[in-house]
C-alpha cells in the first residue's frame, strides 16, 4: 500500500508541476478556449492539460519500476501498463490536434478506435464474462475485441461529454480510479495473490494525475484539460479495468470477501465496472444523443442541456454543482465496489444507503436552503483574458466544456 501511495503522490506532483509548462505551450500555440454562448467560462482559457496528465502518468510509471515491491512483480504488470500508456499517448496526440485545429468528429472517432485497436493488438482485452450460479462464459478473441473496443471508446466519449464544468471530469475520473484501486487491491488480498497488478498500478497513477491537475482546473480554472486530457483519462480508466480479466481467473473475480455466489448481481458487477464507474457521464452521453437525434440534429451537435447545466439551472453555484456531481460519482463507483466485494456484509447496505441519502439530499435540498454564491457565469478575477491570449485569435478545439 505504501508504494501505491508513493505512485499516487508522484503522479500528482508531476502533473501539478507540468501543468504550468502545458499552459505556456497552449498560450504560445493558440490552443485556447474562446468564450461561446453555451460555455460557463467568461474569459479565454488555455487547453492542453492532457499533456501534463500524460507526463504525470509516465513519471509515476518510471518511478514504480524502481520501487522494491512493485519492481519484483510479474513482467506482464509493467508490460501491460506500458501498452496502456502508449495507447494513451496516441489518443492524447489526437486530442492535441483537436485542441489546436478542431478536427472533425469522424477523424477524432477514428483516432479513438485506433488507440483501442492498439490495446487489443497487444492482448489488452476481455477474455471471459461471468454469469449466475458461478458460471463463466469464455468469449473468443473477436468477441472480446469488439467488447473491449466498445467499452474503451464509450468511456472515452463519456468523459469527453462530462467535461463541462471546471474540475468536473478530473474529479469524476479521479474518484472512479480511486474506487477501482480499492477493488483491485482488496480482490488481490481476498484471494491471497500478489498485490502488484496492472489495474492497481494504473488506477493509483490515474487518481494521482487527476488530483494533481485539479488545483489548476477547479473553479475558476486556469487551464482546461481539453480533448487531449479527457480522452486520455477515459482510455486509461477503461483500459485499467480491462486488464483485470487478463490477470485474474474468472473464479477469483466473481468471488467477493465472503466468497458468496448466491446472487447474480455481485458476479456481474465486476465485468460492468468500467461502465458503472462512469454511469453519470455515460447517462449524460445517452441523454444527449437521444435529445439531439429526436430534435433532428447530429448526436455531436453541442448544446447547453447536459446534467451539469441542469444543476446550475435548479439553483446550484458552479462549485457546488461540481461537488454534488462528485457525490454522485462516488456513490456509484464506491457503491459498486462495496457491493462487489462485501455482498454478504449487513453493514455494506447501511453504508450505501447513507451515501445515497446524503447525495440525494444535497442535490435537491441545498438549492432551497442556500442561494448560489453568485452568477454562474461570473469569472471573478482576472477580468481580462490570460496574459498572451488574443481574444480574437483562432479558436483551438471545440471545447468539451458544454460539448
N, C-alpha and C positions, 0 to 999 in steps of 0.2 A: 504493500500500500504506500510506503514512503517513497518508493521510486516512481510510482504513478503520480503521486502528489508533486514530485520534483518535475516530472514531464509536464504536468499541468502548468506549473509556475514558469517553467522555461518558455513554453508556448505563449503564455500570457505576457511575459516580459518582452520577448522578442517581437510579438505583434504590436504591443504598445509602442515600442521604440521605432519599429519600421513604419508605423503609420505616419509619422512625421515626414519620412522620406517619400512615401507613396503620395501624400498630399502635395508635396512640392513637385513631384513628377506630373501629377494631374494638372496643376496650375500651369506648368510650363508647356504641356502638350494640348491644353484646351479641353481636357476631359472634365467638363463642369456641367452640373445640372442647372439648366435655366429654369426660371420660375414660370409655371403654367397654371391655368385656372384650376385644374384638378389636384394640384400639389398642396401640401400643407406647410412647405417652407416658403419664405418670402424673400430670400436672397440667394444668389447662385452659390452652390455648394460643390466642391470638387468630388470626383469619383475615385476609383482605383484602390479602394480599401482592401479589395481582394488580394492585391499584391502583398500587402503587409501580412494578411492572414496566411497566405501560402508560405511566406517567409517564416512565420511563427511555427507552422506545421513541420516544415523541413528542419528547422533548428531543433525542435523537440525530438524529431526522429533521429537526428545525428547524435544528440546527447544521450538518448535512450540506448543507442548501440554501445555506449561506453559504460553503462551502469552495471554494477556487479551482478545483480539478479537477472535483469532483462537481457543482458548480453549473452547469457548462457542458455537462453530459450531455444526452442527448436528453430532450425533455419527458416522454415516456412513463415514464422511470425513476422520477421523483418522483410522477407521476400514479398509477402502479400501486402504488407504496409507500404513498401516501396512502390509496388504496382499501383496501388490506390493513389499515392501522391503523384506519380507520373500522370495518371489519368486526370487528377485534379489540376495539375499544371496545364494539361491540354485544354481542359474546359475553361480554366482561368484565362488562358490566352484568347479563346473565343470571346469571353466576356470583355476582355480589354479592347479587342477590336470593336465590339458593340459599343462600349463606353466612348470610344474615340470617333467612330464613323457611323454608328447607328445602322448596323447591318439588318437585313430583313429577317422576319421571323422564321422563314423556312431555312435560311442559311444557319441561323442560330440553332434550330432544332437539329440540323444535320451535324453540327458540332457536338451537341449533346449525345446523339446516337453514336457518333464516332468514339467519344470518351467511354460510353457504356460498352461499346464493342471491344475496346481495348481491354477493359476489365475481363470481359467474357473470354477473349482470346487467350488470356493468361490464367484461366482457371478460377476466376473470382465469380462464382455464380451459385444459384440454388441447386442442390443435389437431391433433396427429398422434401416431402410435405407430410406433416403429421396429421393423423386423423383420430377419431374417437376410439375408445377401448384399446389404447396402446397399439394402434395400427399405424404403420408408417408406409407412405406411398413413395416409391422411388420414381423419379422422373428422368427421362432421357436427356441427353445434352441439349437437344434442340428446344425442348420444352423449358428446361432450366435457363437457357439463354434468353428465350422470349420473356419469361417471368422476371429475370434479372434486369433485362433492358427496360421493361415496363416500370418496375419499381424505381430504378435509378432515374429515368427520365421524368417520371411523375413527381418524384421527390424534389428534383432539381427545379422543376417549374413551380411546384407548390411553394418552395422557399422564395423563389423569384416573385411570385404573386403577393406573398405576405409582407414583402419588404416595402411597406408603405408609410410607416411612421419611424421617427428617429429611434434607433435601438431595438426595433421590434424583431426583425429577422435574426439578428445576432443573439438576442436573449432567448427566443423560442428554440433555436437550434442548440444553443448552449445548454439549455435545460434538458432537451432531448438527448444530447450527448452525455450529460451527467447521469441521466436515468439509465441510459444503455450501459454506461460504465459499471454502475451498480449491478445491473443484470449480469453482465459478463463476469464480474468479479465473484459475485455470490454463486453463480452457476458453477464456476470452477471449484469454489470452496465446497459446495454441497456434494460434488462428485469426486472430491479428493484427487483432482488432477492439477496440473501446473496452473498457476495464476497468471502466467505470461501468455497472453493471447493477442492476436491482431486486433480483435474488436475492442478489447480493453485499452490497448495502446493508442489506437486511432481516436477512440471516443474521449480519452483523457486529454489528448493533444487538441482535439477539436473544441472541447469545452474551454480549454485554456486560451486558444486563439480567439474565441468569441468573447471571453472575459477581458482579454487584453484590448480588444477593439472597442468595447462598449464605452469606456471613458471618452473616446473621441466621437462616438456616434450617438450617445444619448442626448436627448433634447436639452439644449439646442446643439445640433450636430455640427461639427467642423469638417466632417468627411463622410461621404456615403460609400458603402461597400460596392455599389454598382453591380452589374451583372457578373463582373469578374469575381466578386465575393459571394453573391447569393448562389450562383451556380456551383462554385467551389465547395461551399459548406454543405449544400444539398447533396452533392455527389459523395463527399467524404462520409457524411452521416449514413446514407443509404448503403454505401459500399461496406462500411464497417459492420453493419448488421448482416449483410450477405456473407461475409467471411465466417460468420458463426457456424453456418451449416457445413463448411468445409473443414472445421477444426473440432467439432463435437459430433458424437454419434447421435442418431435420432432419439434413442432412449435417454441419453443424458440431457438433451434439450427439453424433452417433454416431461421430465420428472422435476417437480418442484422441491421445496425444502423438506416436505414430508413424503415425497415420492408418490403422491396420490395421482391415480389415473381415473378417478371416479367421475370427473367432469370433463366434458369436451372442450369447454372454454379455455382452461389453463393449457391444454395441449395445442390449441390453435393460436393463442395469442403470441407465442414466441415467433412464429413464422410471419404474423401480421405486424410485428413490432415496428418495422420500418414505416408502415403506413400509420399505425396508431401513435407513434411519436410525433407525427406531424398532422394529426387529424384536423387541427384548427386551420392551418393553411390549406390543406387538401380540400376541406369543406368549402373554404373560401374560393378555391380554384374551381370546384364543381359548380357552385352557385354562380360564379362569374360567367362560366361557359354557357350554362343554361340561360342566364339572364340575357346575355348578348345575342345568342343564336335565336332566342324567341323574339327578340326585337329586330331580327333580320340583319344583325351586324356580325362582323368577324369575331370569333372567340378571343382573338388577340387585341381587339379594339379596346383602348383604355377607357375607364370611366371612374366615377367617384362614388361607387356604391359598395365598396369592399367592407368587410366586417369592421375593420379599424375606422373607416369613415363613419359607419353607423354608430360606433362607440362615441365618437365626437358629437354626432347629432343628438344623442339622447342626454347629453349634458356632461360628459366626462372631459376633463382637461387632457391636453396632449400626453403629459407624463402619466396621468392616472390611467388613461386608456391603454398605454403600453404595459403598465404594471398589471392591469387586470388581464390583458392577453397573456402575460407571463403566468398568471394564476391558472388560466385555462390550460395552457401548455403543460404546466407542472402537474395539474390534476390528471390529464390524460396520460402523460409519459410515466410519471411515478405510480399512478394508479394501475396502469397496465403492468408495470414491473412487479408491484406488490401482489397483484392477482396471480401473475405467472409464477412467482416464487413461493408465496405463502397462502395458497388457496385453502389450506386446511386450518389456518390460524384464525380464531374468532376475532382477535384484536384487529386483523387486517381490514375487515369490513367496517369496523368503527372508525379507523383512521381515514379510509377512503370516503366514508360518509361525511365526516367532519370537513375534509378537504373540499368536497363538493358543496356543502352548505356554505362555507366561507366564500367560495368562489362565486356562487350564485348571488349571495347577499351583496358582495362587493360590486357585482355587475349591475344589479338593478336597484339597490337601495342607496348607494352612495350619491348618485346624481340628485336624489331628493333631499339628502341631508347636507350636501356641500355643493356650493356653486363652483364652477370651474375657476381656475386661477386667473383666467383672462382669455381673450380671444385666441382660439387655437391656431390662428394663422400668424399671430404676432411673433416675430422672430426674436424680439428683445435685442440687446446689444450684440454684435455691432449693427448699426443702422444702414450700412452700405455693404457692397459686395466685398468678398475677401480680397486681400491685397493681391494685385497681379491679375485679377479677373476682370475682363471686359464684358459688361452685361450684354453688349451687342455681338459678342463673338459667337461663332457657330456652336450649336449645342453638341454635347458629347453623345451619350446614349439616351435612348428613351427610358427614362428612369423607372425602376421598379416601384419607386415611391408613387403609389396611386396607379400603378400599371394595371 
